[in-house]
Amino acid sequence: MLRIGQIPYLNCEPFFTHLAGVKLIPLTPRALGQAMAAGVLDAAPLSLMDALRLEDSLAPLPFGIASAGPVRSVLLFSDRAVAELDGAVIGVTDETATSVELLRILLACKHRVAPRAWVGPDEPADAVLLIGDKAIREAKTGRPWKHVLDIAGDWHEWTGLPCVFARWSIRAAVPDTERRGFETALGDALDRGIQAIPAIAARRRDTGFDEGQVASYLNNFIYRFGPDEDRAIAEFRRLRARLSGEAGEEVSDR
């Protein structure tokens, strides 16, 4: 039986509501990457950073989590406008590296601001990045922040490409017959999960969204990947390399 990593966030529910015949192991995105690297998992919707980091030992599947616009669950909360975050202290989630890297790219390359320090989400900071259900709840019931930046919306506005947060990957060592069987099963489960969004919405109002908002939120995501998502991943890789100096050139404006 294949061991499948499960992200326990609302936006992943369409994949898992009807996925059967596998062993599901719920973990945060960061923990999923660690488990995949350790050989504890056979397949998972890996954070994009982990999917790229481990790509030599993985085979990508045509599924993931992306959005061509705002997602309402990857948010930078601040009392300063983004343009005023130069020299600021930014608190970031410890649950995934992808959203943090997207924020680094956007601040440096689009907004041209350089924070003074990056700290944990519970440390004193001028702005804080939250993801998943925590971000949804903070936006709905948290303190009244003056500025909330939707990372996916900001990325899409700047690049014209979807914002990719996670990509399903399977260990390259898994036999082809098992891989093809799982890909088919996952696609079928996703089809049924999307059809079940009204039922998911009816039972998942714990985030602070009402039933209609949950359905709207889930329907906003891209779960099947194609050429646009591949281009978005390539652009993320390119910008990340430039930002880290790996390409030997400065980051340029778009």
C-alpha positions as CSV (number, residue, x, y, z in Angstrom):
1,M,0.0,0.0,0.0
2,L,1.4,3.4,-1.0
3,R,2.2,5.8,1.8
4,I,0.7,9.2,0.8
5,G,1.4,12.5,2.5
6,Q,-1.7,14.6,3.3
7,I,-1.6,18.3,3.9
8,P,-4.4,19.0,6.5
9,Y,-5.4,22.3,4.9
10,L,-8.8,23.2,3.5
11,N,-7.5,23.7,0.0
12,C,-6.3,20.1,-0.2
13,E,-9.6,18.5,0.7
14,P,-10.7,17.8,-2.9
15,F,-7.7,15.5,-3.3
16,F,-8.3,13.4,-0.2
17,T,-12.1,13.2,0.4
18,H,-12.4,10.2,-1.9
19,L,-8.9,8.9,-2.1
20,A,-8.9,5.2,-1.0
21,G,-6.6,2.2,-1.1
22,V,-3.6,4.1,0.3
23,K,-2.2,5.0,3.7
24,L,-2.7,8.7,4.4
25,I,-0.1,10.4,6.7
26,P,-1.2,14.0,7.7
27,L,1.8,16.4,7.9
28,T,2.5,20.1,7.4
29,P,4.1,21.0,4.1
30,R,7.5,21.3,5.6
31,A,7.2,18.0,7.4
32,L,6.0,16.4,4.2
33,G,9.3,17.4,2.5
34,Q,11.3,16.0,5.3
35,A,9.4,12.7,5.3
36,M,9.7,12.4,1.5
37,A,13.5,13.0,1.8
38,A,13.7,10.3,4.5
39,G,11.8,7.8,2.4
40,V,8.9,7.7,4.8
41,L,6.4,8.6,2.0
42,D,5.8,7.4,-1.5
43,A,3.9,10.4,-2.9
44,A,2.6,13.7,-1.7
45,P,1.5,17.2,-2.7
46,L,5.0,18.7,-2.0
47,S,5.7,22.3,-1.3
48,L,7.2,23.6,-4.5
49,M,10.5,24.3,-2.8
50,D,10.7,20.6,-1.7
51,A,9.5,19.3,-5.1
52,L,12.4,21.2,-6.7
53,R,14.9,20.3,-4.0
54,L,14.1,16.6,-4.3
55,E,13.4,16.5,-8.0
56,D,16.3,14.1,-8.9
57,S,14.6,11.3,-6.8
58,L,11.0,12.1,-7.8
59,A,8.7,11.9,-10.7
60,P,6.2,14.8,-11.1
61,L,2.5,14.2,-11.4
62,P,0.1,16.5,-13.3
63,F,-1.6,17.8,-10.1
64,G,-0.9,20.4,-7.5
65,I,-2.1,23.5,-5.7
66,A,-2.0,26.8,-7.7
67,S,-4.1,29.9,-8.4
68,A,-4.3,32.4,-11.1
69,G,-5.2,35.2,-8.7
70,P,-5.8,35.8,-5.0
71,V,-6.2,32.8,-2.8
72,R,-7.1,34.3,0.6
73,S,-4.9,31.8,2.5
74,V,-1.3,33.0,1.9
75,L,-1.3,36.5,3.3
76,L,1.2,39.1,4.6
77,F,-0.4,41.0,7.4
78,S,1.1,44.4,8.2
79,D,0.3,47.9,9.6
80,R,2.7,49.3,7.0
81,A,2.2,49.4,3.2
82,V,4.5,47.1,1.3
83,A,6.5,50.0,0.0
84,E,7.3,50.9,3.6
85,L,8.7,47.5,4.6
86,D,12.3,48.4,3.7
87,G,14.3,47.7,6.9
88,A,11.3,46.0,8.5
89,V,11.2,42.8,10.6
90,I,9.1,40.1,8.9
91,G,7.6,37.2,10.8
92,V,7.2,34.1,8.6
93,T,5.4,30.8,8.9
94,D,7.5,27.8,9.8
95,E,5.1,25.4,8.0
96,T,6.4,25.8,4.5
97,A,9.3,27.4,2.7
98,T,7.6,28.0,-0.6
99,S,5.3,30.9,0.5
100,V,8.3,32.5,2.3
101,E,10.4,32.3,-0.8
102,L,7.6,33.7,-2.9
103,L,7.4,36.6,-0.5
104,R,11.2,37.1,-0.6
105,I,11.0,37.3,-4.4
106,L,8.1,39.7,-4.5
107,L,9.6,42.1,-1.9
108,A,13.0,42.1,-3.6
109,C,12.1,42.0,-7.3
110,K,8.7,43.6,-7.6
111,H,8.5,46.0,-4.6
112,R,12.2,46.7,-4.3
113,V,12.3,46.6,-0.5
114,A,14.8,44.8,1.7
115,P,13.6,43.7,5.2
116,R,16.1,44.0,8.0
117,A,15.4,40.6,9.5
118,W,13.2,37.5,9.1
119,V,11.9,35.9,12.3
120,G,9.5,33.2,13.4
121,P,5.7,33.8,13.3
122,D,5.4,34.4,17.0
123,E,8.3,36.8,17.4
124,P,7.8,40.6,17.4
125,A,7.6,41.8,13.8
126,D,6.4,44.7,11.6
127,A,4.6,42.2,9.3
128,V,3.7,38.5,9.5
129,L,3.2,35.9,6.8
130,L,0.6,33.2,7.5
131,I,-0.7,30.4,5.3
132,G,-3.5,27.9,5.1
133,D,-6.3,27.9,7.7
134,K,-4.4,30.1,10.1
135,A,-4.3,32.9,7.4
136,I,-8.0,32.5,6.7
137,R,-8.8,32.8,10.4
138,E,-6.5,35.7,11.0
139,A,-8.1,37.6,8.1
140,K,-11.6,36.8,9.4
141,T,-11.3,37.1,13.2
142,G,-7.8,38.4,13.9
143,R,-6.9,42.0,14.8
144,P,-7.7,44.7,12.2
145,W,-4.4,45.0,10.2
146,K,-4.1,48.0,8.0
147,H,-2.6,46.1,5.1
148,V,-3.1,42.6,3.9
149,L,-1.1,41.4,0.8
150,D,-2.3,38.3,-1.0
151,I,0.9,36.6,-2.2
152,A,-0.7,34.7,-5.0
153,G,-2.6,37.7,-6.3
154,D,0.6,39.8,-6.1
155,W,2.6,37.2,-8.0
156,H,-0.1,36.8,-10.7
157,E,-0.5,40.5,-11.2
158,W,3.3,40.8,-11.6
159,T,4.1,37.8,-13.8
160,G,0.8,37.0,-15.5
161,L,1.3,33.4,-14.4
162,P,-0.4,31.1,-11.9
163,C,1.1,31.0,-8.4
164,V,2.2,27.4,-7.7
165,F,2.4,26.4,-4.1
166,A,2.6,22.6,-4.3
167,R,3.1,19.9,-6.8
168,W,2.2,16.3,-6.5
169,S,5.3,14.1,-6.8
170,I,5.9,10.4,-6.5
171,R,9.2,8.6,-5.7
172,A,11.0,7.7,-8.9
173,A,11.6,4.2,-7.4
174,V,7.9,3.4,-7.4
175,P,7.3,0.9,-10.2
176,D,5.7,2.3,-13.3
177,T,2.5,0.2,-13.0
178,E,2.0,1.5,-9.4
179,R,2.7,5.1,-10.4
180,R,0.3,5.0,-13.3
181,G,-2.3,3.3,-11.1
182,F,-1.9,6.0,-8.4
183,E,-2.0,8.8,-11.0
184,T,-5.3,7.4,-12.3
185,A,-6.7,6.9,-8.8
186,L,-5.7,10.5,-7.7
187,G,-7.3,12.0,-10.8
188,D,-10.5,10.1,-10.2
189,A,-10.5,11.1,-6.5
190,L,-10.0,14.7,-7.5
191,D,-12.9,14.6,-9.9
192,R,-15.1,13.3,-7.2
193,G,-13.7,15.7,-4.7
194,I,-14.4,18.7,-6.9
195,Q,-18.0,17.4,-7.3
196,A,-18.2,17.1,-3.5
197,I,-17.1,20.8,-2.9
198,P,-20.7,21.7,-1.7
199,A,-20.5,18.9,0.9
200,I,-17.0,19.9,1.9
201,A,-18.2,23.5,2.3
202,A,-21.1,22.4,4.5
203,R,-18.8,20.7,7.0
204,R,-15.8,22.9,6.9
205,R,-16.9,26.2,8.3
206,D,-14.4,26.1,11.1
207,T,-12.0,28.5,9.3
208,G,-14.4,31.4,9.7
209,F,-15.7,31.2,6.1
210,D,-19.4,30.6,5.6
211,E,-20.5,27.8,3.4
212,G,-20.6,29.9,0.2
213,Q,-17.2,31.3,0.9
214,V,-15.7,27.9,1.5
215,A,-17.1,26.7,-1.9
216,S,-15.8,29.9,-3.6
217,Y,-12.4,29.4,-2.0
218,L,-12.0,25.8,-3.2
219,N,-13.3,26.5,-6.7
220,N,-10.6,29.2,-7.1
221,F,-7.7,26.7,-7.0
222,I,-6.0,25.0,-10.0
223,Y,-5.6,21.3,-9.1
224,R,-4.6,19.9,-12.6
225,F,-1.4,21.2,-14.0
226,G,-0.6,22.0,-17.6
227,P,1.7,24.3,-19.6
228,D,0.8,27.5,-17.7
229,E,1.8,25.9,-14.4
230,D,5.0,24.5,-15.9
231,R,5.9,28.0,-17.0
232,A,5.1,29.4,-13.6
233,I,7.4,26.8,-12.0
234,A,10.2,27.7,-14.4
235,E,9.8,31.4,-13.7
236,F,9.9,30.7,-9.9
237,R,13.1,28.8,-10.4
238,R,14.6,31.6,-12.5
239,L,13.8,34.4,-10.1
240,R,14.9,32.3,-7.1
241,A,18.3,31.7,-8.8
242,R,18.7,35.3,-9.6
243,L,17.8,36.4,-6.1
244,S,20.3,34.0,-4.6
245,G,23.0,35.0,-7.2
246,E,23.2,31.5,-8.6
247,A,22.8,32.8,-12.1
248,G,25.6,35.4,-11.7
249,E,23.4,38.4,-12.5
250,E,21.3,40.9,-10.8
251,V,17.5,40.6,-10.6
252,S,15.9,42.7,-13.2
253,D,12.5,44.4,-13.3
254,R,9.8,42.7,-15.3
